Every structure is written in C-alpha cells, then in structure tokens.
C-alpha cells in the first residue's frame, strides 16, 4: 500500500505512525545506510567516517553519500528485475533515473554496476556524457525537449528518446533525417493508472502534461513508422513516485500490454518500459515492499498478460532512481537555536533550528514529505522530546523534519543528521535568501572525498552584472 503524504505540515502535532522511541539515539536499518553506526563516544559514522570529522573538514550543512550503498542498491535492482524476467525466459534492462541525483561520479558508480542512465534535460545529458557514459545506453525523457537538446541527442547517438508529443515526433524526425540517422524512440503513454501519492508525484492520470492518451497512441506510432528518421521500439509509462508495492504497476501493465499487442500488427516491438517510482522508507511508519517482491509481481503480471494474448514477452525496462540513491544519503546540519513552543495545553514542541533548510531539502515544503532525524555528534540519555526541525530561511514553511523525537537536551552546536536524503534534495536545491548550495561528499571505507564543491556567495554574485569584481568573496 502507498502511504499518501500531506500537502502541508501535520494537522496533528504527532502524526500517525510516530511513536515515542524507547531510545531516541537508535538508527533504524530501514532508513539509514547499512554502514551507519555509532562509535564509543556516540558519534555517528557513515561509510566509516565520523560525522564530527565530516563537519570539521567540509562544514555544514553537508550532503553525505555512501558510495558502497549506492552501488549495492544498483546491483540489487539489476538482479531483482533480471531474475524476475529470466524466470519467464525474458530479459530486463535497468536505467538509473538521473533526476534523483546526478553527478559524474554517481553516473560512473551506477554504470560500473551494470545500469543504464535515464536523463531528462540537456544538462543531465551533458553530465552523463562528461562521466563517460555510453550514449547508446542512455534514455532521454522530457515533455518539452528543445530542438538543440534533440539535435545533441541524435548527434551523440543516444540509445532511446522517449517522445512526448506529435510536435516532438516531427521535430526529432527532421533532425535525424538531416543527419542521415535513424533514432530509436519510445512513446510515452498515459495509462490512466496512477499511484496513491501526492498529486504532484502522480504522473499517469489524464489531466497532466506527460505523454499520449491511450487512444492517441496508435496514430502517433503509425506516424513514427512512416518517418524514415525514426524507429519505433516500444511503449513507456510512468505512474508516479514513492510507490510501495506492485499493484499500480500491474494495473498499468495490463493496459500497456493490450496496446502493445494491438501495435504488433504493424511490426516488431522489442521493448516495454514500465518506468520507475519505487519507494523507500523515510520514517519508521513507512513500509515499502522489498524491491525483489515488487519486481516479481510486475513481471509475473506482464508475462501473464502476454501469455493470455499469445504474444512473446518483450524485453522489459525499469527506471529506479530514489530506490538507488535515497537511503545512501544523509544530510548533516548544525543546530543553531532551540525554542520551546506550547502547541496545546498539555503538549510542548521544541523548534530546533539548523543551518540549512528548504533550500537544501525542498521536499517537505513541496510535498509535505516526512523525514527522520538523529543527533550525530553524541548520544544522550535525556528523555525524548517532540521536535520540529526547521531551517534558517525567512519562510514559515521552511521545515526540514515536520515531527520527530530527539533527546530533550538537544542544544546549539549539536550536529543533526537527517537520513534518506540521497534523492531529490541535491537535485531540487536552490539559492533562496541567497543561500549557496551544499557540497556533496562521498564516503567509502573510511575515506571521504568531494563530488560537488560547496557553492559560495562569490559564485552567486559572479552572475550579478551589477556586482563589482571584488565583491562577494565570502
């Protein structure tokens, strides 16, 4: 079952599923990287590196990515979908959905583990290319790819372009013909099935910007098959994000296979892409099904649908993003102020202000997303206190963790760690209130290195044409 998220902060001071912990220092293995542990002094370690050391060397706030965790999840996804397909004599390919977190190193990690990469902008394409990714193993998404971006995709030999409109079909065909190329394309389909999630995360219902309606797909495919510059290789659907089980995928797959079977009358269709959106646990209340279980559920259903129609099982494709990098990421903050607020007559909440906020994690403000938090620089036997972790921005919605229990003696100078921030935090980061963006540091086997350097105010002022050459050296 998918757990829906609220569009705003919790109506209740204590949201459903949040319980007073027996130990407010514990590290739930469902939420933290496998390498997370505390040393004898109580300091949190990730990838064998202490939070104190990371804060001292790189400052806070700080995104920390456990490289081994990313690689392990990439291998797990490849095995899960590959084994599930092989059970039916088929094959599966796995694309890492780069929008979750994209740096050149992350691209190298996932491709070295056997994944392809999905990009959805000209910038993401260039990051993948700069990392040395094989263009033929890239997929290119987007509802409004610019002519320049399509030109670049054809120029470098991107494996598949997922077309999203009639205009894009014509535009891409003209580019391919002019370059004497044949570009393989998938057609994105709105199946009418969408996840029970935040409205902004559900992407297969009809009233939204992505893809073709089911009834419009045959005409689009017929047109692609007429054009010498394009080769139709399959259908694509994506039903949403942060999905905890296979039910929605199965319902969508039934409609896709029906359409796939109809289109087979016009020629071979080697690929069927079921998209991504596989969820992870952000709090102890979240209970996503294991990826292996979800993979078997989806692929068994597709195989059954194909068997009923007497058609061969095509190669299947999937696009996990959050499931690869989400749990591998931890964000470190320093506590600046602690303020008790009387919420009800018998309930007090501590507002714990940190040196980051909505500029480095927009998901709480955008989707009402729930997160967890723990002290990272020490442990405490103080009684657990209900807290809300907030940022430094001039905005009442600047909330990092809506509701959590931390030791009641949390104090300025403490390091705070928020787990499961590997996906859609760095990617959505902004510079609200002229706040420079955070660095990304990778940890592995007791060593740390910078993947993306910290932005500075000087970087921001460099874009301001009115700033003098000596301004903004902070």
PyMOL commands that set and color helices and strands:
alter all, ss='L'
color gray80, all
select helices_A, chain A and resi 51-58+67-86+98-100+104-112+122-130+135-137+147-156+166-178+214-226+247-266+291-309+322-325+363-367+432-434+457-461
alter helices_A, ss='H'
color red, helices_A
select strands_A, chain A and resi 37-38+44-46+49-50+62-66+92-97+116-119+138-140+160-163+183-190+212-213+230-236+271-273+315-318+329-344+347-354+374-375+384-390+399-407+415-419+440-444+447-452
alter strands_A, ss='S'
color yellow, strands_A
deselect
rebuild
show_as cartoon
